[in-house]
Amino acid sequence: MAVRYAEFQSLNCEVLSISVDSILAHKVWDETELSKMVEGGIPYPMLSDQNGQIGKMYDIYETDTGKTKRATFLIDPNGVVQSGEVMNGAVGRNADEILRQLKAYQHYQATKEGTPCGWQVGDPTVKPSMDLAGEVWKEWRPEIPKVERGQNINVQ
């Protein structure tokens, strides 16, 4: 996320990092790890939620371990959660997908047009109307790769 921070800023999006670790632990992590990966260290605020209050508000705090689950939330300017993803700590976030979702939400807010699965800026959108009910398939047809049973798929 830190490497892509400028892209989030260009979309008028603020990034915050929150964990149950202390401010000192954040400082040490930034100085010993992040600053070696990202020039200047982490470019956005790292907030300490040692008692788990914020984690509890988003239902990601684990009382038995005193830790929070790895989660990402897109929150609109009105404070409404538009998207939330909770992941096993062993799996990293996908900044491309978070940016794609952010652009899709912003497009919807500006146009009230829906964005289909995998939508990217410039792709066709779905313009809601009563005439479209039951007819979306005529407007949007995703490309579905044909896979034969037993066929090996190369995933990159």
Residue pairs with C-beta under 8 A, 6 or more apart in sequence:
1 8
1 15
1 17
1 44
1 93
1 95
1 98
2 34
2 37
2 38
2 42
2 43
2 44
3 37
3 38
3 95
4 95
4 99
5 15
5 43
5 44
7 95
7 99
8 14
8 15
8 99
8 102
11 99
11 102
11 103
11 106
13 102
14 44
15 44
16 44
16 45
16 46
16 47
17 26
17 42
17 44
17 45
17 46
17 47
18 46
18 47
18 48
18 49
18 54
18 55
18 68
19 26
19 46
19 47
19 48
19 49
19 68
20 48
20 49
20 50
20 52
20 55
20 61
20 66
20 67
20 68
21 29
21 48
21 50
22 48
22 50
23 46
23 48
26 46
26 48
30 41
30 42
30 46
31 41
34 41
34 42
35 41
47 54
49 55
49 68
52 61
52 63
52 66
52 68
55 61
55 68
58 71
58 73
58 81
58 84
60 68
60 69
60 71
60 86
61 67
61 68
62 68
62 69
69 86
69 87
69 89
70 86
70 87
70 88
70 89
70 91
70 93
71 84
71 85
71 86
71 87
72 83
72 84
72 85
72 87
72 93
72 98
73 81
73 83
73 84
73 85
74 81
74 82
74 83
74 84
74 98
74 101
74 102
74 105
75 81
75 82
76 82
76 105
76 109
82 105
83 101
83 105
85 93
87 93
100 118
100 119
100 120
103 120
103 121
104 115
104 119
107 113
107 115
107 119
107 121
107 125
108 114
108 115
111 125
112 128
113 125
113 126
113 127
113 128
114 125
114 126
114 127
114 128
115 123
115 125
115 126
116 123
116 124
116 125
116 126
116 140
116 142
117 142
118 142
119 125
124 139
124 140
126 132
126 136
126 139
126 140
132 139
147 153
